[in-house]
Amino acid sequence: MSQPAAASSSRPWYQRIGPGLITACVVIGPGSIMTSSRVGANEEYSMLWVVVVSVAFMMLYMTLGARLGVLAKKAPGDLIREHAGSGLAILVGACAFFISAAFQSGNNIGVGAAFEVFVENKWLVAGLIILFNALAISFIFVFKDLYRMLERVMMAFVALMLICFAINLISLKPDVGAMVAGLIPSGGKSSGDKEVQELILSVLALVGTTFVITAGYYQAYLVRQKGWTEPELKSGLIDARIGSMIMFLITLMLMSTAAAGLYTGSPVSLGNPIEVANALEGTFGPSAKIVFCLGLFSAAYSSFLVNSMIGGFILADSLNLGSRPEDKWPRIMTAAALLTGMVIALAAIILNFDRTPTIIFAQAVTVLGAPLIAAVLLWLTSREDVMGSAKNSTAVNIAGVVGIVLLIGMAYRTAAHSIPSSWEKWTTPKPAVVSVVVPEGGLGDAANDGLDNK
């Protein structure tokens, strides 16, 4: 494992970070943008404290991943095989790969949505998706020093996201006092049983799109690719904290933008990024839509690339096929994750393919995979024969267990609500489309009676 000059401890800390920024890119994706915007539009600033809690647990597990990558003598897959057998290693790798591959279609559609706001031709949007997948696959195979190029590209995407979302937020002149108050835990603004239930589901979704355990686990691979060894451990911990703070700032800006520009006191339905972009345009002009879509593209494409690498590298390592960027199989499996997401997204855009089965599958894998991966990471970093004297303290283990309980809670929410809801949507027969002759005066209020729900 080479040690790049950038990892030298003699350099300033801001020149020695990188893995945390890459992890921030995969966390801030289309799902995070939609969930943050939806919660902000419906709860104003009152749920900002949830972001603090989510990022705190994400920071904890990113730190565990960084410590494992720096201090352990072997890759995570090798460690699992050595201490628990190949079965657990393969299960962890399979969970990570299928979660990444199944949700990769959402990242593709997020990239397409950034263009679809301005381009109505679905074939052109499909062509752009193919182009960006081709660029991503080329990136994976062309560059010999894959990590260094990835770090530079992700730094550019992080900067672009921060600038775009900050411009929109500053333009709206948010209530700073309300933002600060929103960092204090409260019950939100929803009232009534149905609205409270929707709030709980939205909050759990917000936690789920911020506390991304596969990204925390992948931190162990990134710090090894960076070339850090024990003398650079301090840099690794600083890097994890900075990456977490970037997640916090971007999510805070997204929620606050929706709170300042879209909150009306009544429930707001936002089904996709296009609706958010159009709503912002209606609030303060077309420039908002352009800036938002630029940020959306940065979030989608950066998540798009790193998400596939998470699945590809962890699976290859679990099968004992290599874990380093120069190894062949991690790159091949990363390309497989990219192509899987692209095919599903293109089918959805061009053929109106129902993505519900893939979403159900991804949700089902997440129910098992997220708590399992967190437990394995906590277990490895608690072992003295893996970490030496730097094994987890009792306080860290307690906090880690609380994080696992939170993941189990989200898994329960997915199993009890999201999967049945998706299954019902998929299996319920679609109503026949009825041709309606609209009288000269229009439909008036009758348009709200379900005629447009096709």
C-alpha distance (Angstrom), angle and dihedral (degrees) to the residues before:
residue distance angle dihedral
M1 . . .
S2 3.78 . .
Q3 3.76 123.1 .
P4 3.80 111.7 -138.6
A5 3.75 119.9 -142.2
A6 3.79 88.4 -116.1
A7 3.79 88.4 67.7
S8 3.78 93.9 60.2
S9 3.78 111.2 125.8
S10 3.82 90.0 -137.3
R11 3.81 91.1 71.8
P12 3.84 123.1 89.3
W13 3.82 113.9 -90.2
Y14 3.82 92.6 -112.4
Q15 3.82 88.9 61.4
R16 3.79 92.5 50.0
I17 3.81 100.3 56.1
G18 3.80 125.7 93.4
P19 3.83 117.6 114.9
G20 3.81 92.1 68.8
L21 3.80 91.1 52.7
I22 3.79 90.6 50.9
T23 3.80 90.4 50.9
A24 3.81 90.6 49.2
C25 3.79 88.6 56.2
V26 3.79 94.2 56.5
V27 3.82 92.3 46.6
I28 3.80 94.4 51.1
G29 3.80 100.7 64.3
P30 3.82 137.3 131.0
G31 3.81 92.2 -72.8
S32 3.79 92.0 52.8
I33 3.81 91.4 47.4
M34 3.81 93.0 50.1
T35 3.80 95.4 45.3
S36 3.81 93.6 45.9
S37 3.79 91.8 48.2
R38 3.81 93.0 46.9
V39 3.82 93.6 50.2
G40 3.81 92.3 45.9
A41 3.80 92.9 48.1
N42 3.81 92.2 51.0
E43 3.82 103.5 32.5
E44 3.81 100.5 28.3
Y45 3.83 109.5 -151.4
S46 3.82 97.1 -28.1
M47 3.83 96.5 98.4
L48 3.81 99.2 50.5
W49 3.80 89.0 105.9
V50 3.81 89.0 67.2
V51 3.81 88.2 64.3
V52 3.82 89.8 54.7
V53 3.82 91.5 53.2
S54 3.82 93.5 45.0
V55 3.80 93.7 48.1
A56 3.81 91.3 46.9
F57 3.82 90.9 58.9
M58 3.79 91.3 42.2
M59 3.80 89.7 52.4
L60 3.81 90.2 50.0
Y61 3.81 93.6 53.7
M62 3.81 93.4 41.0
T63 3.80 87.1 54.6
L64 3.82 90.6 49.7
G65 3.80 89.7 50.3
A66 3.80 92.3 48.4
R67 3.81 92.2 48.9
L68 3.81 91.5 48.4
G69 3.80 91.9 49.8
V70 3.79 94.3 48.0
L71 3.81 101.7 39.9
A72 3.80 105.1 32.0
K73 3.79 115.6 87.2
K74 3.81 94.5 -141.2
A75 3.80 140.4 42.2
P76 3.84 116.2 -88.0
G77 3.81 93.2 -106.3
D78 3.79 91.6 53.7
L79 3.80 90.5 49.2
I80 3.81 93.1 51.4
R81 3.81 91.9 48.4
E82 3.79 91.2 48.8
H83 3.80 96.5 49.0
A84 3.83 104.3 28.3
G85 3.80 108.5 14.2
S86 3.79 136.0 -103.4
G87 3.82 93.6 -75.6
L88 3.80 94.0 70.2
A89 3.80 91.5 42.1
I90 3.81 91.4 54.1
L91 3.81 91.8 45.9
V92 3.82 91.5 53.0
G93 3.82 91.5 46.7
A94 3.80 93.5 46.9
C95 3.81 92.3 49.1
A96 3.81 91.9 49.8
F97 3.81 92.9 47.0
F98 3.80 97.2 47.2
I99 3.80 93.1 45.1
S100 3.82 89.4 51.8
A101 3.81 95.7 42.9
A102 3.80 95.5 45.3
F103 3.79 94.9 48.5
Q104 3.80 92.2 40.9
S105 3.80 88.2 85.0
G106 3.81 87.7 64.3
N107 3.80 90.7 54.5
N108 3.81 89.9 50.4
I109 3.79 91.0 50.4
G110 3.80 89.0 47.5
V111 3.81 89.7 56.2
G112 3.81 89.2 47.5
A113 3.82 91.9 48.1
A114 3.80 91.1 57.4
F115 3.83 87.5 61.1
E116 3.80 97.8 32.9
V117 3.80 90.1 67.9
F118 3.81 87.6 67.8
V119 3.83 103.4 22.4
E120 3.81 119.5 58.8
N121 3.81 97.2 -175.9
K122 3.82 106.1 99.2
W123 3.82 91.5 -161.0
L124 3.79 90.8 58.0
V125 3.81 90.3 48.7
A126 3.82 89.2 49.4
G127 3.80 89.9 50.1
L128 3.80 91.2 52.4
I129 3.82 90.5 50.6
I130 3.82 90.1 52.0
L131 3.80 89.9 48.1
F132 3.79 94.1 52.3
N133 3.80 91.9 46.2
A134 3.79 89.0 51.5
L135 3.81 89.6 51.0
A136 3.81 90.8 49.2
I137 3.81 93.1 49.8
S138 3.80 90.3 46.7
F139 3.80 88.8 50.8
I140 3.82 90.1 53.5
F141 3.81 94.7 51.6
V142 3.81 105.9 29.2
F143 3.79 104.0 55.5
K144 3.77 116.2 74.8
D145 3.81 92.9 -163.7
L146 3.79 93.2 48.8
Y147 3.80 96.6 166.9
R148 3.81 95.7 53.7
M149 3.81 92.9 49.6
L150 3.81 91.0 45.4
E151 3.79 90.5 52.3
R152 3.80 92.4 51.7
V153 3.79 94.2 47.1
M154 3.81 93.1 47.5
M155 3.81 91.7 48.9
A156 3.80 87.9 56.3
F157 3.81 91.9 48.9
V158 3.82 92.0 48.2
A159 3.80 90.7 51.2
L160 3.81 91.0 48.5
M161 3.81 92.7 49.8
L162 3.79 92.9 48.3
I163 3.82 92.1 49.2
C164 3.82 96.4 45.0
F165 3.79 97.4 46.2
A166 3.82 91.7 42.2
I167 3.83 91.2 53.4
N168 3.80 92.0 53.4
L169 3.81 92.8 45.7
I170 3.81 95.3 47.8
S171 3.81 90.5 47.0
L172 3.81 89.9 58.2
K173 3.84 93.9 50.9
P174 3.81 96.7 -137.0
D175 3.80 123.3 -148.8
V176 3.82 100.7 -97.9
G177 3.81 92.6 -168.7
A178 3.80 91.1 54.0
M179 3.82 89.8 47.8
V180 3.81 91.2 54.5
A181 3.81 90.9 46.1
G182 3.80 89.3 50.6
L183 3.80 89.8 62.8
I184 3.82 88.4 67.9
P185 3.84 112.2 84.1
S186 3.80 113.5 -102.2
G187 3.79 139.7 152.9
G188 3.80 96.2 -103.5
K189 3.79 128.7 -125.3
S190 3.80 100.0 -74.4
S191 3.81 119.7 114.3
G192 3.77 130.8 -175.1
D193 3.78 126.7 47.8
K194 3.79 96.6 -89.0
E195 3.80 94.7 48.0
V196 3.81 91.8 46.4
Q197 3.80 90.4 51.3
E198 3.79 90.0 50.3
L199 3.81 89.2 48.8
I200 3.81 92.0 52.6
L201 3.80 91.1 50.2
S202 3.80 91.6 47.3
V203 3.81 91.9 49.3
L204 3.81 91.5 50.2
A205 3.80 89.2 48.5
L206 3.82 89.5 50.7
V207 3.81 90.4 51.9
G208 3.81 90.0 46.6
T209 3.80 94.0 53.0
T210 3.84 92.2 48.1
F211 3.81 103.3 36.9
V212 3.83 95.7 58.9
I213 3.78 104.8 169.9
T214 3.82 96.8 -170.8
A215 3.80 88.3 59.6
G216 3.81 90.7 50.5
Y217 3.80 90.1 50.0
Y218 3.82 91.0 48.1
Q219 3.81 88.9 57.6
A220 3.83 86.0 80.1
Y221 3.81 89.5 62.0
L222 3.80 94.6 44.2
V223 3.81 95.5 54.0
R224 3.81 89.7 49.4
Q225 3.81 89.2 51.0
K226 3.79 89.1 48.5
G227 3.79 87.8 57.6
W228 3.79 98.2 -121.5
T229 3.79 119.2 160.8
E230 3.79 130.6 -179.4
P231 3.84 95.2 -68.7
E232 3.82 88.3 58.6
L233 3.82 95.2 50.5
K234 3.79 91.4 105.4
S235 3.81 89.0 55.9
G236 3.79 89.4 50.7
L237 3.79 92.5 53.9
I238 3.81 92.6 46.6
D239 3.80 89.2 48.1
A240 3.83 92.2 52.8
R241 3.79 90.8 51.0
I242 3.79 93.3 48.3
G243 3.81 91.4 48.7
S244 3.80 89.5 50.7
M245 3.80 91.8 49.5
I246 3.79 90.1 52.1
M247 3.83 89.4 53.6
F248 3.80 88.5 49.7
L249 3.81 94.4 49.2
I250 3.80 95.1 47.6
T251 3.80 93.7 46.0
L252 3.81 90.1 45.5
M253 3.81 90.6 52.3
L254 3.80 93.2 47.6
M255 3.80 93.9 49.9
S256 3.79 93.0 43.5
T257 3.81 92.1 48.3
A258 3.80 90.3 53.8
A259 3.82 90.3 44.1
A260 3.81 92.6 51.6
G261 3.81 97.7 40.2
L262 3.79 108.0 27.6
Y263 3.82 108.1 27.5
T264 3.82 112.0 110.6
G265 3.81 103.1 159.8
S266 3.78 90.5 -105.0
P267 3.83 127.6 87.9
V268 3.80 111.8 -78.9
S269 3.80 120.0 -154.6
L270 3.79 114.8 -147.4
G271 3.78 112.1 172.8
N272 3.81 102.5 170.3
P273 3.82 142.6 1.9
I274 3.81 91.6 -93.8
E275 3.80 90.1 63.3
V276 3.80 90.7 50.8
A277 3.81 91.7 49.7
N278 3.81 92.6 48.2
A279 3.80 91.9 46.1
L280 3.80 91.0 52.4
E281 3.80 90.1 48.6
G282 3.81 89.5 54.0
T283 3.79 90.0 51.2
F284 3.78 101.7 50.5
G285 3.78 112.4 -4.7
P286 3.82 142.3 -80.1
S287 3.81 94.4 -63.1
A288 3.80 88.9 70.9
K289 3.79 91.2 57.2
I290 3.80 92.7 49.4
V291 3.80 93.7 48.4
F292 3.82 92.4 44.5
C293 3.80 92.1 50.5
L294 3.80 91.2 49.3
G295 3.80 88.8 53.7
L296 3.81 90.4 44.4
F297 3.80 91.2 53.3
S298 3.82 91.1 49.3
A299 3.81 91.4 49.9
A300 3.80 94.5 44.3
Y301 3.80 97.8 45.2
S302 3.80 95.8 43.0
S303 3.81 90.8 48.2
F304 3.80 88.0 42.2
L305 3.81 92.2 59.9
V306 3.80 101.9 38.3
N307 3.83 94.0 41.5
S308 3.81 89.8 59.8
M309 3.79 91.3 48.5
I310 3.80 90.6 53.0
G311 3.79 91.0 56.4
G312 3.81 95.4 40.4
F313 3.80 98.7 46.3
I314 3.81 97.3 42.3
L315 3.81 92.2 48.0
A316 3.81 93.3 47.5
D317 3.80 90.5 48.9
S318 3.82 91.8 48.3
L319 3.82 89.7 54.4
N320 3.83 91.3 48.1
L321 3.81 91.0 -114.3
G322 3.79 97.1 126.4
S323 3.80 137.4 -74.7
R324 3.81 103.7 -148.9
P325 3.81 125.5 97.9
E326 3.81 91.0 -118.6
D327 3.81 91.6 56.8
K328 3.79 116.4 100.8
W329 3.80 102.8 -136.5
P330 3.82 99.8 54.0
R331 3.80 88.0 56.5
I332 3.81 93.1 46.6
M333 3.80 92.3 50.5
T334 3.80 91.3 46.2
A335 3.81 88.2 54.7
A336 3.83 89.0 49.2
A337 3.82 90.5 55.0
L338 3.82 90.2 48.4
L339 3.81 93.4 49.6
T340 3.82 93.1 46.4
G341 3.79 91.8 54.8
M342 3.80 92.3 44.2
V343 3.81 94.6 51.9
I344 3.81 92.9 49.3
A345 3.81 92.3 46.5
L346 3.81 93.4 48.2
A347 3.80 90.7 49.3
A348 3.80 89.6 51.5
I349 3.82 93.6 48.5
I350 3.81 100.3 40.1
L351 3.82 103.8 27.8
N352 3.83 98.9 27.0
F353 3.80 87.0 -119.6
D354 3.80 111.6 -175.5
R355 3.83 106.9 -116.9
T356 3.80 91.5 -167.0
P357 3.85 95.2 102.3
T358 3.81 91.4 53.8
I359 3.80 90.4 46.4
I360 3.82 90.9 50.5
F361 3.80 90.0 49.3
A362 3.80 92.5 48.9
Q363 3.80 91.1 47.6
A364 3.80 91.3 49.9
V365 3.83 92.5 50.2
T366 3.82 90.2 47.1
V367 3.82 91.2 54.4
L368 3.81 88.7 61.4
G369 3.78 101.6 26.4
A370 3.81 105.1 50.4
P371 3.84 98.4 56.2
L372 3.82 90.5 38.9
I373 3.81 94.6 53.3
A374 3.82 91.4 45.7
A375 3.81 91.1 49.8
V376 3.82 92.0 49.1
L377 3.81 92.2 49.9
L378 3.81 91.9 48.3
W379 3.83 90.8 46.2
L380 3.81 94.2 50.6
T381 3.80 93.8 48.1
S382 3.83 89.9 48.6
R383 3.81 93.6 58.0
E384 3.80 117.8 98.7
D385 3.81 91.1 -156.5
V386 3.82 88.6 59.7
M387 3.82 103.1 34.9
G388 3.81 102.3 23.2
S389 3.79 113.8 -154.7
A390 3.84 89.6 -15.8
K391 3.81 93.2 71.4
N392 3.81 117.1 132.5
S393 3.77 119.1 -70.1
T394 3.79 119.7 -127.5
A395 3.82 90.6 -104.0
V396 3.81 91.6 53.4
N397 3.79 91.4 48.8
I398 3.80 91.4 50.5
A399 3.81 91.2 50.0
G400 3.81 89.3 46.3
V401 3.80 91.5 52.6
V402 3.82 89.9 50.6
G403 3.81 87.6 53.4
I404 3.80 90.6 51.5
V405 3.83 90.0 50.2
L406 3.82 87.7 52.6
L407 3.81 90.1 51.4
I408 3.81 90.2 48.9
G409 3.81 88.3 51.8
M410 3.79 90.3 53.0
A411 3.81 89.3 46.1
Y412 3.80 89.1 53.6
R413 3.80 90.2 49.8
T414 3.81 89.4 50.8
A415 3.80 93.6 46.9
A416 3.80 95.6 42.8
H417 3.79 100.3 38.9
S418 3.79 117.9 7.6
I419 3.81 98.5 46.7
P420 3.85 95.3 44.9
S421 3.81 89.8 45.5
S422 3.81 92.1 50.3
W423 3.81 91.2 44.7
E424 3.81 92.0 51.0
K425 3.79 90.5 48.8
W426 3.79 90.9 50.5
T427 3.81 97.4 45.3
T428 3.80 99.2 39.6
P429 3.82 110.0 99.5
K430 3.77 112.3 -113.6
P431 3.80 114.2 -118.5
A432 3.76 116.6 -109.9
V433 3.77 115.3 -99.5
V434 3.80 108.8 -111.1
S435 3.77 120.6 -153.3
V436 3.77 109.2 -133.0
V437 3.79 124.6 -164.9
V438 3.76 105.7 -140.7
P439 3.79 114.1 -143.9
E440 3.75 119.6 -130.0
G441 3.79 92.4 -97.2
G442 3.81 93.1 53.3
L443 3.78 128.4 -122.2
G444 3.78 96.1 -70.0
D445 3.80 113.0 -171.3
A446 3.79 91.1 -11.2
A447 3.82 87.7 79.4
N448 3.79 87.6 74.5
D449 3.81 93.5 57.9
G450 3.77 96.1 86.9
L451 3.80 102.9 -84.0
D452 3.80 90.2 122.0
N453 3.81 95.2 50.2
K454 3.78 99.8 95.6
